[in-house]
């Protein structure tokens, strides 16, 4: 269907397809004008830009490998890029379709969940192409994600952390405390160097891999003690483990403690869940833990507490000024004292 103009709420919009037969792309959007003549010129410019790129513009020679080079040269994260870059290689970006990307995800990760395929294939590929599109080197692309099953992960609790650390080697114990009390992802924690830590000021600099930024986190007393007593390992990070080298130590500590298996990420989960349940507002939790938005914190960590008697607080709860400052609610029962 050729591109057509239509008016909605006083503004002209366009929709249709563009390109040669067999490779037509769907396009739609706003012309951002109420004048039809200007909207028509907008669409004509859009079509010209496409065909210039298709025949002899940057899009005619831009390969995915070259697009990846430009993407990484701009300081963007190369996480998960190796596999898709090898798969797509010298394929022209203009020839990469949404369907081709989904097929690639299935072929590269045949036994993975939809969430893993999205994260490991679709997201990095789309990020590379759309980054280059912002520079006018190709057209942007949208890719339908695979369905994701939302699994509520169990958060680590303070009791779990204490049992774990009592049975873990010093570096593994310190790592668990670190993730639980700073909300760091495991990769971010393992990347910490001693020069990033200031024990006197009780702070640590965290390089946040997922959002590609940095934040300074506070070090509570148990964590300061654990870090201060760690042996420094030459040429290694603070915790001494490589990304995949800590699993044996982690599982061994759990087995010795006789506690339920929880993954390292459950410590970050416990950080968010623990703060939320102690009355810390979601905006503050997002900032303290380095989440991109409060909505993400609520969607991922705002699980209901499984206790139907909590409705008693509607008549029994008393919130004092001191409690408010400490963000802790003290429930005084007027009945049985429960």
GUVEXVEX-712469 format. One record per residue (C-alpha): x, y, z. Coordinates in Angstrom, 3 decimals, padded with zeros to 6 digits. Example, Ala and Ser with C-alpha at 12.3 -4.5 7.8 and 13.67 -1.06 7.14 Angstrom:
// residues 2
- 012.300, -004.500, 007.800 $
- 013.670, -001.060, 007.140 $
//
This chain:
// residues 338
- 000.000, 000.000, 000.000 $
- 001.535, 003.362, -001.004 $
- 001.999, 006.004, 001.653 $
- -001.242, 007.817, 002.364 $
- -002.005, 010.922, 004.367 $
- -004.769, 011.061, 006.933 $
- -005.832, 013.658, 009.461 $
- -006.249, 013.008, 013.176 $
- -007.110, 015.663, 015.737 $
- -006.109, 018.435, 013.357 $
- -002.671, 017.000, 012.532 $
- -001.686, 015.138, 009.356 $
- -000.241, 011.644, 009.696 $
- 001.083, 009.127, 007.169 $
- 001.057, 005.346, 006.816 $
- 001.779, 002.775, 004.157 $
- 004.735, 000.891, 002.691 $
- 007.881, 001.943, 000.931 $
- 010.528, 000.150, -001.103 $
- 010.795, -002.374, -003.951 $
- 008.473, -005.342, -004.251 $
- 009.492, -008.148, -001.934 $
- 011.343, -005.782, 000.394 $
- 008.716, -003.199, 001.221 $
- 008.820, -001.684, 004.683 $
- 005.856, -000.427, 006.691 $
- 006.092, 003.205, 007.753 $
- 003.788, 005.377, 009.786 $
- 004.033, 008.525, 011.865 $
- 003.085, 012.155, 012.278 $
- 003.902, 014.924, 009.811 $
- 003.606, 017.347, 012.758 $
- 001.654, 019.899, 010.750 $
- -001.960, 020.904, 010.154 $
- -001.202, 022.006, 006.561 $
- -001.809, 019.340, 003.925 $
- 000.695, 020.800, 001.422 $
- 003.471, 020.713, 004.038 $
- 002.475, 017.161, 005.001 $
- 002.678, 016.079, 001.338 $
- 006.176, 017.564, 001.050 $
- 007.130, 015.757, 004.258 $
- 006.092, 012.407, 002.780 $
- 007.872, 013.139, -000.508 $
- 011.078, 013.914, 001.391 $
- 010.674, 010.712, 003.395 $
- 010.346, 008.637, 000.231 $
- 013.288, 010.372, -001.453 $
- 015.476, 009.748, 001.590 $
- 014.626, 006.058, 001.446 $
- 015.334, 005.641, -002.269 $
- 018.558, 007.667, -002.110 $
- 019.797, 005.315, 000.552 $
- 018.483, 002.242, -001.244 $
- 020.265, 002.958, -004.523 $
- 023.401, 004.916, -003.755 $
- 023.195, 006.452, -000.286 $
- 024.887, 005.269, 002.943 $
- 022.322, 002.525, 003.328 $
- 023.468, 000.946, 000.071 $
- 026.848, 000.007, 001.538 $
- 026.334, -000.088, 005.313 $
- 026.917, -003.622, 006.577 $
- 025.895, -004.788, 010.012 $
- 029.556, -005.318, 010.921 $
- 030.318, -001.698, 010.023 $
- 027.231, -000.541, 011.926 $
- 028.526, -002.407, 014.999 $
- 031.912, -000.690, 014.697 $
- 030.271, 002.742, 014.667 $
- 028.025, 001.764, 017.568 $
- 030.911, 000.587, 019.753 $
- 033.117, 003.523, 018.746 $
- 030.469, 005.804, 020.260 $
- 030.996, 004.119, 023.631 $
- 027.882, 001.959, 023.512 $
- 027.806, -001.362, 025.341 $
- 028.905, -004.405, 023.339 $
- 027.103, -006.812, 025.664 $
- 025.507, -009.675, 023.668 $
- 026.793, -008.202, 020.382 $
- 029.417, -010.828, 019.570 $
- 026.957, -013.516, 018.538 $
- 024.644, -011.359, 016.440 $
- 027.559, -009.543, 014.801 $
- 029.069, -012.865, 013.735 $
- 025.683, -014.114, 012.485 $
- 024.777, -011.019, 010.434 $
- 028.341, -010.128, 009.457 $
- 028.466, -008.347, 006.102 $
- 024.716, -008.381, 005.552 $
- 023.574, -004.955, 004.410 $
- 021.561, -003.270, 007.124 $
- 018.916, -002.264, 004.581 $
- 018.304, -005.959, 003.893 $
- 017.815, -006.906, 007.555 $
- 014.121, -007.286, 008.310 $
- 012.212, -007.737, 011.541 $
- 011.451, -011.321, 010.570 $
- 015.114, -012.031, 009.846 $
- 016.083, -010.807, 013.311 $
- 013.484, -013.026, 014.979 $
- 014.690, -016.004, 012.935 $
- 018.262, -015.246, 013.986 $
- 017.207, -015.188, 017.648 $
- 015.646, -018.644, 017.324 $
- 018.641, -020.105, 015.505 $
- 021.205, -018.615, 017.882 $
- 019.278, -019.520, 021.037 $
- 017.058, -022.523, 020.228 $
- 016.658, -023.651, 023.822 $
- 016.259, -020.267, 025.491 $
- 013.142, -018.506, 026.722 $
- 011.504, -015.624, 024.931 $
- 012.992, -013.207, 027.442 $
- 016.511, -014.512, 026.777 $
- 016.047, -014.287, 023.005 $
- 014.817, -010.722, 023.356 $
- 017.701, -009.729, 025.592 $
- 020.472, -011.586, 023.757 $
- 019.463, -011.075, 020.119 $
- 016.641, -008.658, 019.398 $
- 017.625, -005.846, 021.776 $
- 021.297, -005.534, 020.730 $
- 020.517, -005.853, 017.006 $
- 017.789, -003.238, 017.161 $
- 020.009, -000.949, 019.233 $
- 022.796, -001.038, 016.628 $
- 020.501, -000.386, 013.672 $
- 018.541, 002.405, 015.347 $
- 021.744, 004.084, 016.554 $
- 022.960, 004.250, 012.960 $
- 019.523, 005.429, 011.847 $
- 019.898, 008.449, 014.141 $
- 022.955, 009.403, 012.084 $
- 021.023, 009.059, 008.827 $
- 022.945, 005.963, 007.723 $
- 019.950, 003.644, 007.486 $
- 016.273, 003.353, 008.275 $
- 015.176, 002.580, 011.843 $
- 013.663, -000.789, 012.585 $
- 011.005, -002.177, 014.918 $
- 011.057, -005.814, 015.937 $
- 008.233, -007.709, 017.604 $
- 009.497, -009.247, 020.834 $
- 008.965, -012.843, 021.861 $
- 006.402, -013.379, 024.648 $
- 007.976, -013.355, 028.103 $
- 006.798, -015.361, 031.079 $
- 006.977, -013.205, 034.170 $
- 008.449, -015.301, 036.969 $
- 008.445, -013.797, 040.437 $
- 011.913, -014.410, 041.819 $
- 012.278, -014.925, 045.522 $
- 014.271, -012.126, 047.179 $
- 017.082, -012.755, 049.608 $
- 016.258, -011.727, 053.168 $
- 018.565, -010.545, 055.922 $
- 018.264, -013.918, 057.664 $
- 019.182, -015.711, 054.441 $
- 022.192, -013.439, 053.920 $
- 023.405, -014.021, 057.476 $
- 023.128, -017.802, 057.101 $
- 024.858, -017.692, 053.727 $
- 027.756, -015.460, 054.785 $
- 028.374, -017.524, 057.934 $
- 029.128, -020.505, 055.700 $
- 030.864, -018.794, 052.771 $
- 034.505, -018.046, 052.033 $
- 035.430, -014.426, 052.891 $
- 035.339, -013.093, 049.320 $
- 032.065, -014.866, 048.515 $
- 030.505, -013.673, 051.788 $
- 031.582, -010.083, 051.120 $
- 030.137, -010.308, 047.614 $
- 026.731, -011.392, 048.967 $
- 026.705, -008.566, 051.514 $
- 027.732, -006.150, 048.758 $
- 024.917, -007.049, 046.365 $
- 022.317, -007.136, 049.144 $
- 023.292, -003.780, 050.688 $
- 024.076, -001.793, 047.512 $
- 021.670, -003.377, 045.032 $
- 024.534, -004.001, 042.607 $
- 024.092, -006.489, 039.787 $
- 026.541, -009.374, 039.961 $
- 028.513, -008.142, 036.936 $
- 028.768, -004.662, 038.414 $
- 029.930, -006.049, 041.755 $
- 032.601, -008.246, 040.180 $
- 033.889, -005.250, 038.202 $
- 034.576, -003.184, 041.356 $
- 038.255, -002.359, 041.984 $
- 039.824, -001.267, 045.230 $
- 040.328, 002.247, 043.863 $
- 036.527, 002.487, 043.513 $
- 036.045, 002.033, 047.272 $
- 036.445, 004.653, 049.994 $
- 036.067, 002.905, 053.334 $
- 036.538, 006.145, 055.293 $
- 033.631, 007.794, 053.470 $
- 031.776, 004.450, 053.229 $
- 031.144, 004.787, 049.484 $
- 031.744, 002.794, 046.316 $
- 031.646, 003.810, 042.663 $
- 029.494, 001.422, 040.623 $
- 029.665, 001.302, 036.847 $
- 026.163, 000.279, 035.877 $
- 026.422, -001.987, 032.846 $
- 022.730, -002.214, 032.030 $
- 022.028, 001.526, 031.955 $
- 025.574, 002.546, 030.960 $
- 026.090, 005.094, 033.716 $
- 027.724, 005.392, 037.123 $
- 026.406, 005.851, 040.628 $
- 027.929, 006.180, 044.084 $
- 026.500, 003.737, 046.619 $
- 026.598, 003.838, 050.414 $
- 028.375, 001.073, 052.361 $
- 026.471, 000.073, 055.543 $
- 028.561, -001.052, 058.579 $
- 028.460, -004.856, 057.995 $
- 029.698, -004.296, 054.468 $
- 032.497, -001.963, 055.570 $
- 033.682, -004.624, 058.024 $
- 033.527, -007.379, 055.410 $
- 035.488, -005.318, 052.878 $
- 038.055, -004.099, 055.399 $
- 038.927, -007.704, 056.270 $
- 039.280, -008.947, 052.709 $
- 042.666, -010.050, 051.430 $
- 043.635, -008.087, 048.327 $
- 044.330, -010.317, 045.331 $
- 046.849, -008.844, 042.843 $
- 045.449, -008.302, 039.371 $
- 041.887, -009.093, 040.381 $
- 038.816, -007.182, 041.395 $
- 037.793, -006.662, 045.007 $
- 035.955, -009.993, 045.172 $
- 038.480, -011.988, 043.159 $
- 036.031, -013.873, 040.935 $
- 035.544, -013.901, 037.189 $
- 031.943, -013.728, 035.927 $
- 031.511, -017.488, 035.745 $
- 033.980, -018.481, 038.436 $
- 031.905, -017.838, 041.519 $
- 029.151, -020.404, 040.958 $
- 030.965, -023.262, 042.741 $
- 031.711, -021.096, 045.790 $
- 028.137, -019.750, 045.831 $
- 026.513, -023.171, 045.653 $
- 028.923, -024.588, 048.235 $
- 027.990, -021.928, 050.792 $
- 024.286, -022.613, 050.286 $
- 024.795, -026.357, 050.714 $
- 026.807, -025.903, 053.925 $
- 024.242, -023.476, 055.328 $
- 021.359, -025.823, 054.532 $
- 019.284, -022.982, 053.097 $
- 017.144, -022.656, 049.982 $
- 019.018, -022.023, 046.762 $
- 018.820, -018.400, 045.638 $
- 020.779, -016.929, 042.753 $
- 023.194, -014.014, 043.227 $
- 020.612, -011.716, 041.609 $
- 018.243, -012.492, 044.476 $
- 020.453, -010.226, 046.598 $
- 019.626, -007.246, 044.376 $
- 016.017, -008.379, 044.458 $
- 016.174, -008.416, 048.264 $
- 017.647, -004.906, 048.262 $
- 014.654, -003.501, 046.378 $
- 011.986, -005.588, 048.073 $
- 013.402, -004.925, 051.548 $
- 013.446, -001.157, 051.060 $
- 009.933, -001.085, 049.612 $
- 008.535, -003.114, 052.505 $
- 010.195, -000.799, 055.004 $
- 008.302, 002.155, 053.601 $
- 010.977, 003.698, 051.387 $
- 009.237, 005.412, 048.476 $
- 009.681, 003.834, 045.061 $
- 011.408, 006.867, 043.517 $
- 014.112, 006.696, 046.176 $
- 014.503, 002.936, 045.766 $
- 014.967, 003.384, 042.007 $
- 017.642, 006.023, 042.573 $
- 019.476, 004.051, 045.267 $
- 019.550, 000.875, 043.188 $
- 020.248, 002.412, 039.801 $
- 016.987, 001.459, 038.089 $
- 015.994, 003.546, 035.083 $
- 012.526, 004.334, 036.424 $
- 010.222, 003.902, 039.392 $
- 007.804, 002.028, 037.118 $
- 010.441, -000.630, 036.500 $
- 010.952, -001.087, 040.233 $
- 007.228, -001.501, 040.858 $
- 006.735, -003.907, 037.949 $
- 009.666, -006.103, 038.923 $
- 009.920, -005.874, 042.696 $
- 006.635, -004.546, 044.040 $
- 005.236, -007.947, 044.967 $
- 002.474, -008.267, 047.505 $
- 003.389, -009.495, 050.963 $
- 001.700, -012.849, 051.475 $
- -000.114, -012.116, 054.729 $
- -003.872, -011.540, 054.594 $
- -003.870, -010.145, 058.163 $
- -002.033, -007.027, 056.989 $
- -005.379, -005.271, 056.578 $
- -005.372, -004.910, 060.369 $
- -003.086, -001.911, 059.892 $
- -006.053, 000.076, 058.590 $
- -007.330, 000.366, 062.157 $
- -004.318, -000.503, 064.280 $
- -001.289, 001.196, 062.727 $
- 000.290, 004.223, 064.378 $
- 002.957, 006.134, 062.455 $
- 005.111, 008.361, 064.653 $
- 007.345, 011.208, 063.450 $
- 010.431, 009.198, 064.310 $
- 009.080, 006.210, 062.399 $
- 008.482, 008.418, 059.372 $
- 012.042, 009.695, 059.414 $
- 013.390, 006.167, 059.592 $
- 010.884, 004.964, 057.002 $
- 009.764, 002.188, 059.344 $
- 006.207, 001.441, 060.294 $
- 005.473, 000.172, 063.799 $
- 002.191, -001.637, 063.989 $
- 000.663, -001.622, 067.500 $
- -001.972, -004.252, 067.834 $
- -004.948, -003.392, 070.005 $
- -006.045, -006.995, 070.103 $
- -003.787, -009.993, 070.585 $
- -000.444, -008.293, 070.108 $
- 000.231, -010.137, 066.837 $
//
